[in-house]
């Protein structure tokens, strides 16, 4: 039995690097999905919806593939911290999060483009931030420039210095692609990472 093609619906180099760890051949595609939550939508529901929407967006281009979509929403006390886009927004985000515990919820979707069947999984990661001074936050932002990263905390880089503790079921989820959950979903679709 041949494996269906695998497609990552993302342009993120970090998600691409994570998926490459599994040793499976895959392609990437830009889902071009607006990453905003809907009015009244919870962060968890939004991350799951967006992960599914990203997979669905590229399905017409890969009608025989298994498509992986992922999205992450950071939130604290009902406030959502998206991709900051600018230094000023990132500074505000990190000032609000310092010394606090923030939930980075990652939604994951594995979509079978042939059948339309979608498997969804949500993976929360609780991140406790150090109580950093404004100068330390500014130094981090000037060095890392994490303006395309939810919550401005690029843990795969210098952002790890902002963090006092990480609690979660998959260390890869914080970077944006929960590989443990993905391996589970691939097995449901009869794709084994360990199979020759």
N, C-alpha and C positions, 0 to 999 in steps of 0.2 A: 504494500500500500504506500503510495507516494504522499509526502507531506504537502498540505496546501501552502501556497506562498504566504509569507508573513510580512505585514506592513505596519510600520509605526506611523501613526497619524500625528506627527509632530516634527517641528524644525529644531527642537531643542538639542544642542550638542550633548547635553548632560544625559537626557533620556536615551539618546542614541548610544552613548558610551555604556550606559547601564545595560541596555538590551544586548549589546555586543558581548557582554560577559557570559551570556547563556550559550554562545557558540552556534546559534542558529542563523542561517542566512535570512536577511530581511531587507526590505526597501523602506524608504521614508517618503512621506508626502505631507505637504502643507495643508492642514484642514481648513485654514482661513475662517475660523469660527470666532465670533465676538465673545470674549470671555467675561461677560458681565452677569451678575446674578439678576434674576427676575425680581420684581417687587414682591416682598413677603416670602421669598424663597430662603430656606435655611442654608447656611454654608455647606453642610453635608449634602443636602439634596442638590444644590447647585453644582458641586464638584462632580457628583455622579451624572447629572444631566449633561454637563459639558463634556465629560469623558465619552459619553455615548454619542453626543452630537459630533464630536471630532471624528470618531470612528465612522459614523454614518456619512460624514461629509466627503470622505475619500473612497467610500465603497463603490460608487459608480466607476471609478478609475481602475479598481481592482476587483472585478466581480467574482473571482474565484478564490479570494484570499481570506485569511484570518487577519482582522485589523485590530490593532491595539490603540485605544485612546486613553489619555490620562489628563487629569486636571487637578490643580491644587488650590485650596482656599485657606488662607490664614485668618484666624479670628480670635478675638478676646472681648469678653463682656459685650457681646452682640455687635461689635464693630469688626468689619471685614477689612483686611489689609491685602490689597491686590498688588499688582506690579506697580511700583511707584512712578516709574518713568523719568523722574527728575531727582536731583540732589535734595531739593527742599522737601519733597514728599517723603523721600527715604529717611531723611533726618527726623521728620515728624513721626513716622512710623516707629522708628527705633527708640525715640524718646518715650513714646507711649508704652512700648513693650519692655523697656529695661526694668530689670528686677521682677518681672512678671512671668507667668506661665501661659504660653500661647498654644492654641491648637492649630496644627497644620494638617488639614484633612485632605487626603489624596483620593480622588475617585479614579477607578480603573475600569475599563470596558474591554472585553474581547468580543468582537463581532464577527460572526460567520457571514460573509457577504453572500454566500450561495443561498443559505436558508433564511437569513435575516435574524437568526437567533443571537441574542446578546447576553453575555454574562457580565454582571456588574459586581464590583466589590469596593467597599470603602475602607480606607486604612488611616486611622487617626494617629498622629504623632504629637505628643505634648513636649514642648520645648520651653525650658526655663532659661530666661536671659539673665546675664550678669547685670548688675546695677552699675552701668558704665557712665562715666562723665561725658558731657557734650563733646569735649575735645577728642576723646577716644572714639566716639561714634563718627565724628567728622573725619578723623584720620582713616578709619576703616572705609568710609564712603569714598574718599579720594583715592585710596589704593585699590579697592575692589570694584567700585562702580556697579553695584548690583541692581541696576534700575529696571531690569527685566525679570526680576525674581520676586515672587510673592513674599511679602513681608520684609523685603530687603536683606534677608539673612541667608547668604549664599554659603551654606554649610560645607559644600564640597570645596570651598576655597577658604579665604581668610575669615569668612563669617563664623567659622568654628570658634574663633576667639571671643565672639559675642555670647556664646552659649555656655551655661553652667551645667546643664543636664538635658538629656534627651530620653524620653520614655516612649517606647513604641514597639510594635511587633516586627517591624522591618526597617533596618537602617537606611535602605534605599528609598523608602517612601518619602523621606524628607527632601531628597534630591529630585523627586518627581515621578519615579516609576517603581512601585512596590513589586520587586521581583519574586518574593515568596508567594504573594497572591497570584501573580502572573503565571508562575509555574503550576499552581493549582488549577487555574482556568485553562491553561494549555492542555493539562492532563484530561480535563473534562472533554476537550475536543480531540482527544487521542493523539496529542502531540507530546512526546516525551523529550525533555531536554537531554536526558541521559542515553537515549536510544541512538545507535549508530546511523 
